[in-house]
Amino acid sequence: MLIPLALGLVLLHAFALVTFRVDGNSMLDTLAPGDLLLISKLDVTGAEIRAFLGDPRPYVPRRGQLVVFRLPRNPSLILVKRVLGIPGDRVRIRDGAVTVFEEGSPVGSAPNVGPSGRIRGAATLGSFEGVVPPASLFVLGDNRTADASVDSRDWGYLPCSDLVGRVALRLLPIRRSDRPAEAPR
C-alpha cells in the first residue's frame, strides 16, 4: 500500500506538480520573498511527450504568464519571471517603457500590456530591441528597477527547453492565497 502511494507522489512531482519558494525581490509587487508557489509541469511534460513521439514543437506559455525555469547560463539556479515576448514578437525597451509588437503592431490585448502596447507598471530600466527567436521567450521580473531582476535584459532570450513549468497557484502566505495576478499591482 505504501509503495504505490510513494511511487504516485514521485511521478506527480516529476511530471505534474512541484512547489517553488520565491527568493529575492525581482517579482515584487506580484510575488514576495518567501511566497510558496505551486508550479504546473503538465504543459512542459506534454511537450516532452510530443517531442518523443516526433512533434518537436515546444511548450510556449502565453504573454503575461509567470513561469519557472532554469537560468540558461547556470542551470542549477531556478527563477520565476513573467513572459513578455513569445516567438516572433519584437520587444523594445526604450525610455523606461517595454513595447511588444506582434506582426508589426503593438500587442494591446495581451495580459500586462496596455492599449498602446506599453507594459503597465513601473518604468523598466535598460534598453533592448530584438525579435524573439523560435522556441524562445523574452522574460522580465515585475520589479524592473536598478539591479532588482536578472532577466532577458541581462542574458537574452530564454530557450523554451529551460522551462520547468508555469505558476498555477500561490500557496503561502495564506492571506494572499490566490492565483498570481497577470499584471503587477
N, C-alpha and C positions, 0 to 999 in steps of 0.2 A: 504493500500500500504506500509506503513512504518513498520507495524508489520511483514509481510513476509520477508522484507529486513533484519530487525533486527534478526529474527529467523534464516535466512540463514547465517548471519555473525556469530551468536553464534555457529551454527552447524559447519561452516567452521573452526572456532577457536578450537572447542572441538575435532574434528575428522580428520582434514586435514592439516591445516597450522597454524603456530604460529611464532611470532618473538622472538628473543633472543638477548640480548645485552651482548657482551663479557666483563667480568670484571676480570682483572688480566693479568699476563704475561705468563701463563702456555702454551699458544699456539703460542707464538712468534716463528718464523717469519711468520707463516701462517696467524694467526689472531692476531689483536692488541686490547688492551683495548678500548672499545667504539665502536668497529665494531658491526653493526646491521646485524643479520643473519635471513634468512627465513628457518624455520625448517619444513620439511615434516613429518607429523604424519601418513601418509597413510599406510605405511608398518606395523607400530605398531597397528593401528586400524584394518587392515586386519587380523593380527594375533589374536587380541582380538575377532573378529567376528568368525574366525575359531575355536577358543577355546570354544566359546559359543555354536557352532554347534558340538562340540565333538572332534575336532582335536587339541590336546594340543601343537603342535609344535610352539615354539616362533619365532618371527622375529629375524633373525641373520643377521646383516649387513656384508658387505664384508670387508676383511682386507684392511686397508688404509682409510676407510670412517671416516668422522668426525661425531660424534654422540653427542646428548644432552641427559642427563639422570639425575635422582635424585640420589644424593650421598647415597649409601646404609646405612651408619652409621648416616646420618642426612638428611632424605627425604625432608626437607624444602629447602635444597641447590640444585641448578640445575647447572651442569657443562657441559663443552664441552671438549671432548678428541678425540684422534684417536684410532680406533680399530686396534690392532696389532695381537691379537690371538683370534681365534674362537673355538668353542667346538672341542676337540680332538687334537688341536695344542699343542706342547710342546714349551714353551717360556723359553729362557735362557738369563739372563743379567749377563755378566761377562766381566771384563776388559774394561768397557766403551762401550761395544757393545751389541746390542739386536739381538738374533738369534731366528727365528721362524721355527720350524720343523713341517711338516705335514707328518704323517705316517713315521716318522724316517728320512726324507730327508729335507734339508733346502728348504724353500719356495723361489724360485727365481723369480717367475712370479707375486707375489703379489705386489700391489702398495706399495711404500715406502720401498721395500726390494730389495737389490741389488742381483746380481747373486750368491754371496757367501752365501746368506741367512741373511746377516747382514743388519740391518736397516740403511738407509742412513741418514746423518745429524750429528749433534754434538754428542759427547760422552754422554752416558747415565750413570748417577751415580747410585750406588747401586748394589746389586746382588740379583738374583732371579732365581729359576728354578722350573717349575711345568707344569702339563698338565691341560689345560683349561677344566673344567667340562662341562657336558651337560647344555644347557640353560644358559650359562655364556660367558663372554668376558674378555679379557685382554686388558686394555686401558691405554694409556700414553699420557701426554701432549707432544707437539713438543719441548718445552723448557725443556730439561732434566738436566739442571744444578742444583746446590745445592739449595734446598728449593724453586724451581721455580714452581713445579707442584705437587699437591696432586692427586695421581692416583693409579693404581693397585699395584705399588710398595709398597704403604703405607697400603692400606686396602684390597688388594686381588682382587679376581675376581668380575666382575660386573654382577649381575643377569640380564638376558635379560628383565625380568619383570620391571626393573627400567628405561628402555629406554623411552624417550619422543619422539624421532624421530631422523632423520638424517639431517645434514646440506645440504640444497638444493642450497642456494644462499647467497652470501654476498650482502646485500642491500646498506649498507653505511660503509665507505665513498665511495662516487661515483667514485672518482679517482681510486679505486681498485675494482670496482663493477664487479665481475666475479665469476665463480664457484670456490670454495676453491680448492686449489691445493691438489692433492693426496699425494704429498711429500713435506716436508718443503723446502723452498728456501734457 
